[in-house]
């Protein structure tokens, strides 16, 4: 699999992946989601905290470089 480096930010003693460092806008799909609460993030920014469940995927924004250097080559032919 290809990989993307995401910077980690510590806020209120918790680790958060900083997707904003990669792009201004993000598209995420999931089978289930819920808005957990209004949340006070770093610098007292008021944001909404979402919980995503089952089959969660993030659309890779244009311009984000993928690191595929450790992806093993395909092995053999696929079944027909």
Phi, psi and omega in degrees: 000148174283158181230155178233134177276127178239125178293143180259137180236134177264122179228123181052039177078005180245148179270130178233135172283126184270083179294337179296339177288342182265325183196156179285327185235143181225145175241125182230136177241151179201155178288325180226143175212157174209150175271118185282311184186165166290141188225136177264110184264191183307138179070021179063025175290128178274119180228175175253138179260122181253150171243126180246139180226150170061119172058047182276127179224151181239124178287125182289120181294152175303141175090352178278123181281135177259140177258105181250018184296333182256013178281123179290148178294157179299142181250112176072182180270149175283157175294148178262000000 
